Amino acid sequence: MENQNLSSLDGLTEIGFRGGVDMRPTLLRVLTDLYVQKLSHTPDEQRHYTELAIRLLEAVDVATRIAVASRLSRHLSPPLRVLQMLVGDLPDVAIIVRAHPLLQAPARIETPPPVEVSPAAEQSEADDGDLFADAPYVVDADTAEKLNALFFAAKADERRLILLNLDIVAPLPRGRVGALRDPSVALRLEAAALARKREDFAHHLARSLQIPHAQARRVVGDNLGEPLVVAGKALGIRRDMLYRILLFANASVGHSVERVHALAKLHDEMTSEAAEGLVAIWQALRANEGKASGYRPLPESEERRQRARTGATAQRFAPASPAGERRTGS
């Protein structure tokens, strides 16, 4: 996996303008936003992000470098090499990170005397460490909204780059997002796609990925198709079934066999961890779902009572049938 990631990084220096759009600023912004979501990173995660960021910083515009500097300036432990590169940049960029503690001269630190720790305390600390290691990857709702908008606004080549590099800076252990990996899910999605029942497809997708229904509709209605590939990868849908889903779920995607082939290739190249990382972003949108509409779901018992009251009211004010239309049981 590491060699695959590093080889994909090697190709980033060759990325230019495609279709009139430079993909590198979007890629750097997205990966930086994901990187700062975690308070701490493993040495490998930090090294991968550092190599990627340095290559991209050399090629992006000043506005993007300012945006990256702003995000990293608020992080407790950003990569030192990236900070050093930014502080050596233009004044508008350098001033943002210049005051970061990592760039300050180290103060003289008194070495405290050793403290004896009981075996029980050592075990407790180890247990706490295990709990932290198993903590789910969480994206705050506002950042998720921004990242989601960036991804859907990106071109096909940009999306591919994001997905092939997503697990470098935002690794997520497989199975952590709670997607329903059940063969029956794939069968239901395929049946809905073949019948061209887009609303049913979105309903099954929202339930199986635990994402807002509006987001599921957006995934299915996307005219480029990468979100469907992400969903299929996260749900463990077989390649042949996903191919048929791509052909029929959205006519804008399925009308081009060449496009479907490219998406199937992306499915093969993308890791499950990268797919689940994007699904984690979609799941985080739930926190803003009710806020945007002002809707707050009722508890199930209250919902039943409200339906009963509504039904009684409707019956009370229902118009009486004309006498001539009434039937007698003769």
Secondary structure by P-SEA (a helix, b strand, c coil): caaaaaaaaaacccccccccccaaaaaaaaaaaaaaccccccaaaaaaaaaaaaaaaacccaaaaaaaaaaaaacccccaaaaaaaaaccaaaaaacccccccccccbbbbccbbbbcaaaaaaaaaaaaaaaaccccccaaaaaaaaaaaaaccaaaaaaaaaccccccccccccccccccaaaaaaaaaaaaacaaaaaaaaaaaaacccaaaaaaaaaccccaaaaaaaaaacccaaaaaaaaacccccccccaaaaaaaaaaaaaccaaaaaaaaaaaaacccccccccccccccaaaaaaaaaaaaaaaaaaccccccccccccc
